[in-house]
Amino acid sequence: MDYKTFTQEILSSLRKKAGEKTVTLHRIEKNNGKILDAVTIMERGANIAPTIYLADFYDFFKHGMSLEEVALKILELNTERQLEEGEFQNAGFEDYKRARSHICYKLINFEMNRKLLKNVPYIPYLDLAVVFYYRLDEEILNGANFLVHNCNLESWGITLQEIYDDAHKNTSRRLPFTFQGMEALIRQMTGEDDFLSFGLQKKEQMYILTNEEKYYGAAVILYPHVLSHISRLLHSNFFVLPSSIHECILVPDSGQFTKKELETMVREVNETQVEDEEVLSQNVYYYDSKKEALIL
């Protein structure tokens, strides 16, 4: 059974099982223009429902799960998510005085997200855009988040500058940065060496810059004084390779690599190793310590 037929069959099955609930298929635009199919199962009189993406469930079906089992699994997940949505509503999203401390930011590609950016508040940065999300506490929903839209800004009655200032403060506090040599990271992963927060025991060619959760970690380049601090540690200017929305790779400007060579490397990695929706940029940036600025 192909994916299109599966989608039609699973919708039919869900509608039979959902009773008075309304089952709706949506095509949702994610980062970098990726479109995903999702269903919502709306209770009568409700104005919010969990969004459940179908791609993973098609994989379950292809690996032997019956349509009946898939439909029941979706309904079970929907019930779990409804409880989580209740936690979300109780967490104070509608009241900005309560929501303020939960607002964080992330970086996405500007050109690849032009359509999305028509509906969300953002600040241009290099060839990127700073966008904002509401992050639930770990104990509530394991760090789940909801992208802030223009309508949210309007209902909160706040400005773009206000939400940026709050996110700038919150993100570095909630998601502290980590900086580690590539070789040190490999040793850590293989168990050959203990992890050091700043693994600068010897000169390395490449370093990983991200946050402690390694989630939306590329935004660390926006944190106050982080790049200048790293420049002092390395005693060097450096290139910043946006390896994904989750991390950057830093390469000291020792003359070993040219910017053109590094850009070729970024493009090859984006094409072969990074999921489409996690690509951040095809470009390489340069940190100039004298100007204390990141340059495209």
N, C-alpha and C positions, 0 to 999 in steps of 0.2 A: 504494500500500500504506500503510495507516495505521500509527501507531506501535505499537499493540498487536500487530498481525500481524507487523510487522518484528521485534519483540522475540522472539516465538515462533520465527520462522524463523531468526533469527541464533543463538538458543540451540541449535536443532536442528543447524545447520551447525557450530557450535563443538564440540558433543559428538561429531560424526562425525570431526572433525579432531583432537580432543584425545587420542584413544587412551585410555590408562588414567587420565588426569587427570579430576578431577571438576569439572564446570562447573555453577556455581550462580548463580541470579539472586537479588539482594538488593534490598530497598527501604530506602534509607539516609536517615535524617533529618539534614539539614544545618542551618545557622544559620537562625533564624526559622521553624523548622518546615517548611522546604522539603524535599520528598521526591524523591529521585533514584533511578532504576534503575541498578544496576551488576551486573557479573558478576565472579566470581572463578574462576580456573582453578587448582585445587589439585593439586599433585604428590602422588602416593601417599606417605603417611608424613609429609607436611609439616604444620605447624601455623600457617603464615602464608602468605598469597598476596596479590598486588597487587589492588587494587580498581579496576576499569575502568568508568567511567560511559558509558552508552549514548547519551545525548542527542546528543553531537557526531557519533557514528557514524551516527545516523539522518539528521543533516544531510548527511553525505557521501553516503548512499544517495539522499536526495532530489535531490541535485545530480548524479546520474548514475553513482555508483559501484555496481557490482553487489554482490549479497549475498556472492558468493564473495570478491570483493576486500575487502569490509568485514570478513569473518571472518578473512582472512589478516592484515589490518592490526591487528585486535585481538590475534591470536596473536603477532604481531611486537612489539606494544607490551607484551604480557604478559611476553615474554622479557626485554625491556629492563628492565621494572620489577622482575622477579625479581632481576636483578643489583643493582638499587638497594636492594631489600629486604635483600639480603645485606650491603650497606654499612651499612644501618640497624642490623641486628643486631650488626654488628662495631663500631658506633659507641658501644656501651656503654649502650644504653637500659635493659637489665635491672639494671644496677648503678648505684644512685643516686650513688655517689661519682664515677662517670664521667659520669653523666647530668646532674648538678647544674648544670654550667656551660652546658648547652644549654637550660635551662628558661626560657621567656619567658611573658609574659601578653598578653592581648588583651581588649577590651571587647565584650560582646554585650548585646542587650536582654533584660532579666529576664523580663518578662511573655510575650514571644513565644517564649521558650525554656524554659518551665517543665518540659516533658517531658524535654528534653536535660539540664537541670540536676539531675534526679534521679540521673543517672549520672556526673556529673563534679564534682570539687571546685571550689568557687567562693566568692567573697566579694562580697556585695551592695555596690553603689556607686550612689547616687542611684537612678535607675530602671533601672540596668544591672547586669551581673554581670561580675566579673573572673574569667576562666577561663585555664587554663594549657595551654601546648603545648610539645612537644619540638621544637626547631629544629635541623635538621642543618646542618653547616657548608657554606658556599657551594661549596667545592671538591668536596664529596661529592655533593650533590643539589640544588644551586642553591636553597638555602634552603627545601627542603621541610619540612613540619612535621606532627606527629601530636598530636591533642588528648589531653590527659592525662585518664584516667578514674579513678573511685574505686578500682577494682581495682589500678591502677598505684600509687596512694598506699599502699594496703595492702601490696602486694608490696615496695615500697621501705621500708616501715616508718617513714614520716615523717608529720609533722602538716601541717595546712593552713597554719599560720603559717610553718612552715619552707619550704614550697614558695613561698609568697608572698614571703618575704624574698629567696629566691634569684632568683625571677623579677623582682622589683623592681630588684635590682642588675643582672641580666643584660640586661634589655630595653633600658634606657637606654644601656648600654655597646655592645650589639650593633647597636642601631637608633637612633642619635642623632636628636634632633629637628631639624626645620627649620621656620622661621617666615618667611613671605614675604608681602608685599603682593599683593593680587589683581591690581592693574594691573601690578606688576613681573613677576608670573608670566605674564600675557598677553604682555607685551613679550618675555619670554624665549622663549615658545613661538613667537612670530612672528618672532623674530630681530631685534627692533628695539632691544634693549638687552642689555647683559651682565648676568648673574645676580649678585645680591648676597645673601649669606646672610641679612642683615637689611635688606631693601629698604625702608628708612624715609627715603628721600630727601625725601619730601613726605608730608603727611597723606593716608592712604588710608582708605576707608570699611570695607574688609573685608580680612582677612588669612587665609592658609591655614596651619594648624598640622598637621603630620604628621611622619613619620619619613623618613629618607633614601631608603628603598625605597618609600615610599608604600603600604605593605602593613601592615594592622592598625594604621595610624598614629593612630587616635583614642585609643589607649592612652597617647599622649604626655601627655595631661592628668593622668596619674598620676605622671609623672616628678617627682622631687624639685625643688622651687623653680622649675620652668619657668613656671607661671602667674604667680607673684609677680614673676619676672624680666620677663616680658612686660608686666605692669601698670606696672612702673617705666619700661620703654621707651616705652610709650604715654602715660604720665602720666594713666592713666585706669582705672577699672573697665571691664569689658567683658562682652558676651554671648558665650556659646559655643554655636554651632549645630552639632549632631552630623550633619554632612552624609552620613556613611557610616561603616562600621566602619574605613575607611582614613584618614579625615581629619576635622578640624573646621574650621569657619569662625569667626573671631573678629571681633566688631563692637564697636568702642569705644562706650561709653555717652556719646554726645555729645548725646543728645536727639533725634537724627534719626529713630530707629526706636523703637517701643514693643516690649515683649516679645511682645505679642499679634500684632503685625505680623510679627515674625520667626518666630513659631510657624507662622503661616499660610504663610510662605515655605518653612519646612522641610517641612511636610506636602505642599505642592505639588511640591517637588523630589523627595521620596520617592516620590510617586505617578507622576511622569512621567519621572524621569531616573535613579533608583537601582534596581539589581536587587533583587528581593525579599530575597534572602539577604544583601545588603550594607546593608540599612537598620539603623541603630543606634537611633534614637529619634525620636519625634514632638515631643519637648519641647525647650525652650531653657533653657540653664543661665546662671547669672550669677556672675561672679567679683567678690567683694567684697574689695578690697585691705586694708581695715582689719581684717577678720576673717581674711584670708588663707585664704579658703574658697570652694569652688565650690558654688553653691546651686541647687537645683531650683526 
